Amino acid sequence: MRKYSLFVCMLGVLLFVSCDSKESKNAFQDNTEEGTIRISVDESFKPVIEEQLKVHQSSYPKANIIASYKSEADCFRDLQNDSTRMIIVARGLDEKEAEYYKSILSYPPQYAELAYDAVALIVNNNAADSIFSFQDVKDILSGKHKITAVMDGKSATSTVRYLKDSVLKGGNFGANVVAANNSKEVIEIVTSRTDVIGFVGMSWIGDVYDKQQQSYLTKIRLARVECTACLEKGIFAKPSQSTITYGQYPLARPLFYVLKENHAGLGTGFMNFMSLERGQLIFRRSFLAPAKMAFHKRQGSIKSE
């Protein structure tokens, strides 16, 4: 009986160790360079975030970041799910949202600006007008001006929210404002019609190194919009890296990350990548304005002896 009891005890210990080993293996916690996480990204930032992910993946091959591109409202809904670790959108959290997430997570989420983008107003190359005062934009969006305005999604995108908040000051769109399925479709509509204007993120049409975006610019124009911050009146600016940086283009907006992670995981690693030199250079090369680092050209000279 003693031998049998000893055998049962040893078998129990082996089973316990085996189960514990399996649980430890299954409980692998991702780190800054390895693991799998899901993120949700506002669709208007898709081109530049795709570039960030491509370079990050080449540097950290064991890191698997699964990105879903959708409206800003859907990104915030995803943030409430355990499966979504990070969202990339055009705003941070307000005070109530920060408190809410802190209460359900037991720790505060992180959020900060990564870069500055713009809502570009685009028109067909053969359109009658490509210069708009800020009041013109307001009148079009409110429906006082009947030209058809095409938005970048059929749900609450960051472009829709930004234009309602910053241009209409909380007002509603007119009946002339319609929605395409996504940013690419907005561009396609504008390339085929001279009687509409479109609103898309700068990330979709501002990269002069991207062949697809350059092909768009053979059929559409970036409209000039009146500078509201300039001391001199009558200044109109197209969206560009420089006009965003110097506050000349009035429809500029930030690009934020919101991260829920209480350990140094893959979300933290990707956030650090985008915030430091390589990630900031990718934003710069995509002709957005980096928020974390300033890259300036300096004049230099070498004196010969």
Backbone torsions as a table, in degrees:
resi	resn	phi	psi	omega
1	MET	NA	-38.9	179.4
2	ARG	-63.1	-42.4	179.4
3	LYS	-63.2	-39.5	-179.6
4	TYR	-66.3	-42.0	178.8
5	SER	-63.1	-42.3	178.9
6	LEU	-62.9	-41.0	179.2
7	PHE	-62.8	-42.7	179.1
8	VAL	-63.5	-42.5	179.0
9	CYS	-62.3	-45.3	179.9
10	MET	-63.5	-40.1	178.8
11	LEU	-63.6	-39.9	178.3
12	GLY	-62.8	-42.7	179.1
13	VAL	-62.6	-43.8	179.8
14	LEU	-62.7	-42.2	178.1
15	LEU	-64.2	-40.6	179.9
16	PHE	-63.0	-45.9	179.8
17	VAL	-63.0	-41.9	180.0
18	SER	-62.8	-46.7	179.1
19	CYS	-63.6	-41.9	-179.6
20	ASP	-62.9	-38.7	179.0
21	SER	-63.9	-42.2	179.3
22	LYS	-65.0	-41.7	179.9
23	GLU	-64.3	-39.5	179.0
24	SER	-64.0	-39.1	179.9
25	LYS	-67.3	-41.9	-179.2
26	ASN	-72.1	-23.6	-176.5
27	ALA	-90.9	22.9	179.0
28	PHE	-55.5	127.2	179.5
29	GLN	-101.5	127.0	-178.5
30	ASP	-59.9	157.5	174.7
31	ASN	-125.3	-172.0	-172.2
32	THR	-67.3	-15.7	-176.3
33	GLU	-123.6	-0.2	-172.0
34	GLU	-150.7	145.0	177.5
35	GLY	128.0	-172.0	179.5
36	THR	-134.2	128.2	175.5
37	ILE	-138.8	161.7	175.6
38	ARG	-111.5	139.1	174.9
39	ILE	-130.8	155.0	175.2
40	SER	-118.3	135.4	-173.0
41	VAL	-127.4	135.1	173.2
42	ASP	-58.2	129.3	-173.7
43	GLU	-58.6	-27.3	-178.7
44	SER	-69.3	-14.0	178.1
45	PHE	-104.0	9.1	-172.3
46	LYS	-55.4	-49.2	-175.7
47	PRO	-57.5	-45.0	-176.5
48	VAL	-74.2	-35.4	178.8
49	ILE	-71.0	-33.1	173.9
50	GLU	-59.8	-39.8	177.2
51	GLU	-65.9	-42.3	177.9
52	GLN	-59.4	-46.0	-178.4
53	LEU	-65.6	-38.1	-179.2
54	LYS	-62.4	-46.3	-179.0
55	VAL	-70.7	-39.7	178.9
56	HIS	-61.6	-43.9	-179.6
57	GLN	-62.8	-39.0	179.3
58	SER	-67.6	-28.8	-180.0
59	SER	-84.3	-32.7	-177.3
60	TYR	-128.8	80.5	-173.4
61	PRO	-64.4	-18.4	178.3
62	LYS	-88.3	0.0	179.0
63	ALA	-95.5	126.6	-178.9
64	ASN	-121.9	101.9	-179.8
65	ILE	-106.4	113.1	-177.1
66	ILE	-95.0	111.4	-175.6
67	ALA	-102.1	135.5	172.3
68	SER	-115.3	134.2	-177.1
69	TYR	-108.0	126.2	-173.1
70	LYS	-159.2	-173.1	-179.5
71	SER	-72.2	160.6	179.0
72	GLU	-59.7	-42.3	-179.8
73	ALA	-61.3	-41.8	178.7
74	ASP	-67.0	-34.0	176.3
75	CYS	-61.6	-43.9	179.5
76	PHE	-68.1	-32.4	174.3
77	ARG	-64.9	-41.9	179.1
78	ASP	-61.8	-32.6	-178.0
79	LEU	-60.9	-23.6	178.7
80	GLN	-78.7	-11.7	179.8
81	ASN	-90.5	144.3	179.3
82	ASP	-62.8	-28.5	-173.9
83	SER	-74.1	-18.6	-177.7
84	THR	-101.5	118.2	-175.3
85	ARG	-89.3	-33.8	-174.5
86	MET	-145.6	148.8	168.7
87	ILE	-125.7	151.8	176.4
88	ILE	-124.2	114.1	-170.3
89	VAL	-141.0	-174.8	-175.6
90	ALA	-100.2	15.2	174.8
91	ARG	-155.4	161.1	174.7
92	GLY	-90.4	-159.4	178.4
93	LEU	-93.9	141.7	171.1
94	ASP	-83.0	176.8	-173.6
95	GLU	-60.8	-41.9	-179.2
96	LYS	-66.7	-41.7	179.4
97	GLU	-64.7	-42.1	179.5
98	ALA	-61.1	-42.1	178.9
99	GLU	-67.1	-38.5	-180.0
100	TYR	-62.1	-49.7	-178.2
101	TYR	-66.9	-34.3	176.8
102	LYS	-63.7	-38.1	-178.3
103	SER	-69.9	-35.0	-178.1
104	ILE	-89.0	-22.3	-178.7
105	LEU	-96.7	-21.3	-173.7
106	SER	72.5	10.8	172.7
107	TYR	-153.2	152.3	-177.8
108	PRO	-77.9	136.8	174.3
109	PRO	-70.8	154.9	177.0
110	GLN	-96.1	145.1	172.7
111	TYR	-155.8	146.4	179.4
112	ALA	-167.9	165.1	178.0
113	GLU	-76.6	142.2	175.2
114	LEU	-109.2	-36.9	-176.6
115	ALA	-162.2	175.7	176.2
116	TYR	-121.1	130.3	-177.4
117	ASP	-113.7	-174.1	174.6
118	ALA	-147.1	152.5	169.1
119	VAL	-88.4	110.1	-177.3
120	ALA	-86.4	134.8	174.1
121	LEU	-95.7	120.2	-175.2
122	ILE	-119.4	146.8	178.2
123	VAL	-135.2	161.2	175.9
124	ASN	-65.8	148.4	179.4
125	ASN	-57.4	-27.5	-179.2
126	ASN	-99.8	12.3	179.0
127	ALA	-66.6	151.1	-177.2
128	ALA	-68.5	-31.3	-174.1
129	ASP	-137.5	140.8	175.1
130	SER	-135.8	17.7	177.9
131	ILE	-125.5	124.7	-174.8
132	PHE	-131.8	134.4	169.7
133	SER	-74.2	164.6	178.3
134	PHE	-64.3	-34.0	177.1
135	GLN	-66.6	-36.1	175.9
136	ASP	-57.4	-46.7	-179.7
137	VAL	-61.2	-43.5	179.4
138	LYS	-63.0	-42.4	-179.7
139	ASP	-66.2	-37.2	177.8
140	ILE	-65.1	-47.2	-177.1
141	LEU	-67.2	-33.5	-178.6
142	SER	-83.5	-11.7	177.9
143	GLY	97.2	0.5	177.4
144	LYS	-69.2	-34.7	174.0
145	HIS	-102.1	126.2	-167.3
146	LYS	-85.9	3.2	177.0
147	ILE	-59.8	141.2	-178.6
148	THR	-74.3	128.4	177.5
149	ALA	-111.6	129.4	-174.9
150	VAL	-109.8	124.9	179.4
151	MET	-95.9	169.5	-171.3
152	ASP	-94.5	21.7	177.8
153	GLY	175.1	158.9	-176.5
154	LYS	-95.3	-0.6	172.9
155	SER	-121.7	-170.5	-170.9
156	ALA	-74.5	87.5	178.1
157	THR	-82.5	166.7	178.1
158	SER	-65.9	-32.0	177.8
159	THR	-64.0	-46.4	178.5
160	VAL	-60.9	-49.5	-178.8
161	ARG	-62.3	-43.7	-177.9
162	TYR	-62.0	-45.6	-178.2
163	LEU	-66.9	-37.9	176.8
164	LYS	-65.7	-42.8	-177.3
165	ASP	-74.3	-47.2	-169.7
166	SER	-90.3	-28.1	-179.0
167	VAL	-102.2	-50.1	-177.7
168	LEU	-89.2	-5.1	178.6
169	LYS	52.9	45.2	177.2
170	GLY	93.5	-2.8	-179.8
171	GLY	-75.2	173.7	-178.0
172	ASN	-98.8	153.3	174.9
173	PHE	-69.7	152.9	173.7
174	GLY	-79.7	172.2	-179.5
175	ALA	-67.3	-15.2	179.2
176	ASN	-79.7	-7.5	179.8
177	VAL	-90.7	120.2	-177.5
178	VAL	-122.7	167.0	-176.0
179	ALA	-119.9	134.8	168.2
180	ALA	-91.4	176.3	-179.4
181	ASN	-74.9	-30.6	-177.1
182	ASN	-165.2	-178.9	-176.5
183	SER	-64.1	-41.0	-179.4
184	LYS	-60.4	-39.5	-179.2
185	GLU	-69.5	-33.9	174.9
186	VAL	-58.0	-47.7	-178.6
187	ILE	-61.9	-42.8	-179.5
188	GLU	-63.5	-38.4	177.9
189	ILE	-64.5	-44.5	-178.2
190	VAL	-67.5	-34.1	178.6
191	THR	-66.7	-23.1	-175.5
192	SER	-103.0	-7.3	-176.2
193	ARG	-135.0	137.9	179.1
194	THR	-95.9	-5.8	-174.4
195	ASP	-103.9	17.5	179.9
196	VAL	-131.0	162.5	167.9
197	ILE	-124.3	153.6	-179.0
198	GLY	-125.5	155.4	177.1
199	PHE	-124.3	118.1	179.7
200	VAL	-139.2	161.0	174.9
201	GLY	-67.9	143.4	-179.4
202	MET	-57.1	-28.9	-179.5
203	SER	-58.8	-22.3	-177.2
204	TRP	-87.3	-19.9	-174.4
205	ILE	-137.8	8.5	-173.5
206	GLY	-103.5	-4.6	-174.3
207	ASP	-91.3	108.7	-176.4
208	VAL	-73.9	-11.2	178.0
209	TYR	-91.3	-9.7	-177.4
210	ASP	-91.0	118.8	-175.7
211	LYS	-63.2	-39.0	179.8
212	GLN	-63.3	-44.6	-179.9
213	GLN	-66.9	-36.2	177.9
214	GLN	-67.7	-31.8	176.1
215	SER	-67.6	-33.7	175.4
216	TYR	-60.9	-41.0	-173.7
217	LEU	-74.4	-2.7	170.7
218	THR	-83.2	-12.6	-176.7
219	LYS	-118.4	-17.2	-179.6
220	ILE	-128.7	165.2	175.3
221	ARG	-123.7	147.3	170.0
222	LEU	-82.4	120.4	-178.4
223	ALA	-74.0	153.6	173.9
224	ARG	-93.6	135.5	179.8
225	VAL	-122.1	143.2	-176.5
226	GLU	-60.0	132.5	176.5
227	CYS	-75.1	121.2	-179.0
228	THR	-92.7	-12.7	-178.2
229	ALA	-101.7	-7.1	-177.1
230	CYS	-76.9	139.5	177.6
231	LEU	-68.3	-37.6	178.3
232	GLU	-81.7	132.5	-178.9
233	LYS	-80.0	157.2	176.0
234	GLY	79.8	19.7	176.7
235	ILE	-93.4	127.0	178.9
236	PHE	-121.4	135.9	-174.2
237	ALA	-130.3	143.3	170.0
238	LYS	-86.5	153.7	176.5
239	PRO	-68.8	129.5	177.9
240	SER	-159.9	170.1	178.8
241	GLN	-58.2	-42.9	-176.9
242	SER	-72.4	-41.0	-178.9
243	THR	-71.1	-26.7	172.6
244	ILE	-70.6	-47.2	-176.9
245	THR	-60.2	-42.3	-175.2
246	TYR	-96.0	10.1	173.2
247	GLY	71.7	22.1	-177.9
248	GLN	-87.0	-30.4	177.9
249	TYR	-90.8	121.6	-168.7
250	PRO	-77.9	-10.6	-176.2
251	LEU	-105.9	40.8	178.0
252	ALA	-86.0	151.5	-178.4
253	ARG	-150.0	158.5	179.6
254	PRO	-84.3	163.0	172.2
255	LEU	-119.0	116.9	-174.3
256	PHE	-109.4	151.3	160.5
257	TYR	-106.3	147.1	169.6
258	VAL	-127.4	121.4	-171.7
259	LEU	-124.9	127.4	173.3
260	LYS	-110.3	99.4	-176.4
261	GLU	-157.0	125.2	180.0
262	ASN	-109.3	20.6	173.1
263	HIS	-143.6	168.8	179.9
264	ALA	-79.2	78.3	-176.6
265	GLY	-102.2	-167.4	-176.8
266	LEU	-67.3	-32.4	175.6
267	GLY	-61.1	-43.1	176.8
268	THR	-63.9	-40.3	179.0
269	GLY	-62.5	-43.2	-179.9
270	PHE	-69.9	-37.8	176.7
271	MET	-61.9	-44.5	178.5
272	ASN	-63.6	-40.0	178.8
273	PHE	-58.9	-47.3	-179.3
274	MET	-69.7	-26.5	-176.2
275	SER	-85.4	-22.9	-176.6
276	LEU	-96.9	-171.9	-163.7
277	GLU	-55.2	-48.9	-175.7
278	ARG	-64.7	-45.8	179.1
279	GLY	-63.8	-40.1	179.5
280	GLN	-67.9	-34.4	176.2
281	LEU	-67.0	-33.4	176.5
282	ILE	-65.0	-42.7	175.4
283	PHE	-60.3	-42.4	-178.6
284	ARG	-65.4	-42.9	-179.6
285	ARG	-67.1	-26.5	176.8
286	SER	-84.3	5.6	175.0
287	PHE	67.9	29.1	164.0
288	LEU	-95.7	172.0	179.2
289	ALA	-101.0	114.4	179.7
290	PRO	-60.5	141.4	-179.1
291	ALA	-98.2	-22.7	-174.0
292	LYS	-95.1	-28.1	-176.9
293	MET	-135.4	141.2	175.7
294	ALA	-102.5	126.9	178.7
295	PHE	-111.2	111.4	-176.7
296	HIS	-116.4	148.0	170.8
297	LYS	-85.9	134.4	178.9
298	ARG	-119.6	138.0	176.4
299	GLN	-77.8	135.9	178.6
300	GLY	-137.2	157.6	177.8
301	SER	-146.3	150.4	177.9
302	ILE	-116.4	123.0	178.9
303	LYS	-90.1	128.1	177.3
304	SER	-84.1	142.6	178.9
305	GLU	-72.5	NA	NA
